[in-house]
Amino acid sequence: MLATRSPHSSSSLRDDDEGNQGSWRDDEAWGKFDIDPACVNEWIWNLRKWLAGTILHRLAHEIEKINDTLTSTGNGDIQIGKVGLDALRHIGDLKAQQVPSLRLLISHLELSTNQEYLVQRIKDLARGDSLSCFRWNRGGRWMGKEWDKELPTDTQILFHLICSYFDSQLPPNPQRPGRHPFSSVFSMKVPEKPDPKQKSVDICLYQTKTHPPHFKIIRTDEIVDIAGGRNNLFSALLLFFHHIRTVENGMLGSINLALIGINILTILDTDD
């Protein structure tokens, strides 16, 4: 089992911004979930690779594919990342047969009205195999200027894409008609006020701050804090999926997360 820093996850990664180290490996949250902290570094590396390969690479590829199709069908003036969401929804309805995946993809882009920045940043994060340009409390340069708070942080982008991905995997929830089946049940963000005793599930991702981004876990009847900083979101996701594997037998609602195609629970495996 690996207990030392992987060379791939060294401080050369650009998410090592000031004041973001935290004490994540000494975090008491691991003990609450009966997790050996020696595993965590490898799990984070596995998670980064899963997010890059399963979500970001596929999303960036699909954006390019749809844009090419729109151009070839005479709609080159309507491009993802160049027009607003309303225009995309309109063309998604109008050209449903030519670009059937567009309507589903739009949900991944609803985080920000600045579609040009969001799409470009998704493409940036999709480069490589481990989110090498990820910056937890900021984003990338834009229009020749440094990132500012009018734009989403990379953490906000990743969390939104994760929620949108699992929204697309889960069937509609009959108890919450018209609402996203993962986001509305397994995630929460400020200004929502959590009441653990009123939750319909035993585990929930809870974003408590936007700047800098910070996540906690709501588990059964307690709120579990997690060390802040660059690994905070990754740690929250690891705790969430560890609970799914060990307590829910790998089931997220009605789907098995060990299924080929999703297969996210393998991030919790370690090399012996």
C-alpha positions in Angstrom: 0.0 0.0 0.0 1.3 3.4 -0.9 1.9 5.7 2.1 4.1 8.3 0.5 3.5 11.1 -1.9 3.2 9.9 -5.5 5.6 11.7 -7.8 2.6 12.5 -10.0 0.9 14.4 -7.1 3.9 16.4 -6.1 3.9 20.2 -5.4 4.6 20.7 -9.1 0.9 20.6 -9.7 -0.5 24.1 -10.1 -3.2 23.8 -7.5 -0.5 24.3 -4.9 -1.5 28.0 -4.3 -0.7 29.9 -1.2 -2.4 29.0 2.0 -4.1 25.9 0.6 -2.2 23.0 2.1 -4.4 22.4 5.1 -3.8 19.4 7.3 -5.8 17.1 5.1 -3.7 14.0 5.9 -4.2 14.5 9.7 -7.8 15.3 9.3 -10.0 13.7 12.0 -12.7 13.1 9.3 -10.7 10.0 8.1 -11.0 8.4 11.5 -14.7 9.1 11.6 -15.1 7.0 8.4 -12.5 4.4 9.6 -10.1 5.3 6.8 -6.3 4.9 7.1 -4.9 8.3 6.2 -2.0 6.5 4.5 -4.4 5.6 1.7 -5.7 9.0 1.0 -2.9 10.4 -1.1 -3.2 7.6 -3.6 -7.0 7.8 -3.6 -6.9 11.5 -4.4 -4.6 10.8 -7.3 -7.0 8.0 -8.5 -9.9 10.4 -8.2 -8.2 13.1 -10.2 -7.5 10.7 -13.0 -11.1 9.4 -12.9 -12.5 13.0 -13.1 -10.2 13.8 -16.0 -10.9 10.6 -18.0 -14.6 10.0 -17.3 -16.0 13.5 -17.1 -13.7 16.2 -18.5 -12.2 14.4 -21.5 -15.6 13.1 -22.6 -17.2 16.5 -22.1 -14.6 18.4 -24.0 -14.8 15.9 -26.9 -18.6 16.1 -27.0 -18.4 19.9 -27.2 -16.1 19.7 -30.2 -18.2 17.1 -31.8 -21.5 19.0 -31.4 -19.8 22.3 -32.6 -18.5 20.4 -35.7 -22.0 19.0 -36.4 -23.6 22.4 -36.0 -21.1 23.9 -38.5 -21.7 21.1 -41.0 -25.5 21.6 -40.8 -25.4 25.3 -41.5 -25.4 26.6 -37.9 -21.8 27.6 -37.6 -22.8 30.8 -35.9 -24.2 28.8 -33.0 -21.3 27.3 -31.2 -21.0 26.0 -27.6 -18.8 28.5 -25.7 -19.7 31.3 -28.1 -23.5 31.8 -27.5 -25.6 31.9 -24.4 -27.6 29.0 -22.9 -31.0 30.2 -24.3 -29.6 30.0 -27.9 -28.2 26.5 -27.2 -31.6 25.4 -25.8 -33.3 26.7 -28.9 -31.0 25.0 -31.3 -31.1 21.8 -29.2 -34.9 21.7 -29.7 -34.6 22.7 -33.3 -31.9 20.3 -34.3 -32.7 17.5 -31.9 -32.1 14.8 -34.5 -28.8 16.2 -35.6 -27.4 16.9 -32.2 -29.3 14.7 -29.8 -26.8 15.0 -27.0 -26.9 18.8 -26.8 -29.8 19.1 -24.5 -28.2 16.8 -22.0 -24.8 18.6 -22.3 -26.4 22.0 -21.6 -27.0 21.0 -17.9 -23.2 20.7 -17.5 -22.9 24.4 -18.6 -25.5 26.0 -16.4 -23.0 27.0 -13.7 -22.1 30.4 -15.3 -23.5 32.9 -17.8 -20.0 33.5 -19.0 -20.1 30.5 -21.4 -16.9 31.5 -23.2 -14.8 31.3 -20.1 -16.6 28.2 -18.7 -16.1 26.2 -21.9 -12.5 27.3 -22.3 -11.8 26.3 -18.7 -13.4 22.9 -19.2 -11.0 22.4 -22.1 -8.1 23.5 -20.1 -8.9 21.1 -17.2 -9.4 18.3 -19.7 -5.8 18.5 -20.9 -3.6 15.7 -19.5 -4.8 12.9 -17.3 -4.9 14.4 -13.8 -6.2 17.9 -13.7 -2.7 19.3 -13.8 -3.9 23.0 -14.2 -6.5 22.7 -11.4 -6.5 25.7 -9.1 -8.8 25.1 -6.2 -9.5 28.7 -5.1 -9.3 30.5 -8.5 -9.4 29.7 -12.2 -7.4 30.5 -15.3 -6.4 33.8 -16.9 -9.1 35.3 -19.0 -9.0 38.0 -21.7 -5.4 38.7 -20.8 -6.2 39.3 -17.2 -5.9 37.4 -13.9 -8.9 35.4 -12.7 -11.4 37.3 -10.5 -14.4 36.4 -8.4 -16.8 37.2 -11.2 -15.7 33.9 -12.7 -16.2 30.4 -11.1 -13.3 28.8 -9.4 -12.0 25.5 -10.7 -13.5 23.8 -7.6 -17.0 25.2 -8.5 -16.6 24.0 -12.0 -15.6 20.5 -11.0 -18.3 20.1 -8.4 -21.0 21.3 -10.9 -19.7 18.8 -13.5 -19.7 16.0 -11.0 -23.3 16.7 -9.9 -24.4 17.0 -13.6 -22.7 13.7 -14.5 -24.5 11.8 -11.7 -27.7 13.6 -12.5 -27.4 12.1 -16.0 -26.8 8.6 -14.6 -29.6 8.4 -12.1 -33.2 7.9 -13.1 -35.7 10.7 -12.3 -36.8 10.7 -8.6 -40.6 10.4 -8.4 -40.5 12.1 -5.0 -38.8 15.1 -6.5 -40.4 15.5 -9.9 -38.7 17.9 -12.3 -35.6 18.2 -10.1 -32.1 16.8 -10.7 -32.0 13.3 -9.1 -28.4 13.6 -7.7 -28.0 17.3 -7.1 -31.3 17.7 -5.3 -30.7 14.7 -3.0 -27.0 14.1 -2.5 -25.7 17.7 -2.6 -26.4 21.0 -0.9 -24.8 24.4 -1.0 -25.1 27.7 0.8 -27.4 29.5 1.5 -29.3 26.3 2.1 -29.5 25.5 5.8 -28.9 21.8 6.5 -31.0 19.8 9.0 -29.3 16.3 9.1 -32.4 14.8 10.7 -34.6 15.9 7.8 -32.3 14.4 5.1 -33.8 11.6 3.0 -30.4 9.9 2.5 -27.6 9.1 5.0 -24.9 10.9 3.1 -24.7 14.3 1.4 -22.1 16.7 0.0 -22.4 20.1 1.5 -20.7 23.3 0.1 -20.5 25.7 3.0 -18.5 28.5 1.4 -18.0 29.8 -2.2 -14.9 32.0 -1.7 -12.7 30.2 -0.9 -14.7 27.0 -1.7 -15.2 24.6 1.3 -17.1 21.4 1.6 -18.3 19.3 4.5 -20.2 16.0 4.6 -23.6 15.5 6.1 -23.8 11.9 7.4 -26.9 10.6 9.1 -27.4 13.1 12.0 -24.0 14.9 12.0 -22.1 17.4 9.9 -18.5 16.3 9.4 -16.0 19.1 8.7 -13.0 18.4 6.5 -9.6 20.2 6.4 -9.8 23.2 4.0 -7.6 23.9 1.0 -6.7 22.4 -2.3 -7.8 18.8 -1.4 -11.0 19.7 0.4 -13.3 18.9 -2.5 -11.4 15.7 -3.3 -11.5 14.6 0.3 -15.3 15.2 0.6 -15.8 13.1 -2.6 -13.6 10.3 -1.2 -15.6 10.3 2.1 -18.9 10.3 0.1 -17.9 7.4 -2.2 -16.3 5.5 0.7 -19.6 5.6 2.5 -21.4 4.5 -0.7 -19.1 1.5 -1.0 -18.9 0.4 2.6 -22.4 1.3 3.9 -24.7 1.3 0.8 -23.0 -1.8 -0.8 -21.9 0.4 -3.8 -25.4 1.6 -4.5 -26.1 5.3 -5.2 -29.9 5.3 -5.2 -30.8 2.7 -7.8 -27.5 2.4 -9.6 -24.4 0.4 -8.8 -21.3 2.6 -8.9 -19.1 -0.4 -9.6 -20.7 -0.8 -13.0 -18.5 -0.7 -16.0 -18.8 2.8 -17.5 -19.1 4.5 -14.1 -16.7 2.4 -12.1 -15.8 5.2 -9.7 -15.4 2.9 -6.7 -12.1 1.7 -8.0 -10.6 5.0 -6.9 -10.7 3.6 -3.4 -8.3 0.7 -4.4 -4.7 0.8 -3.5 -1.6 -0.8 -4.8 -0.3 -3.5 -2.5 
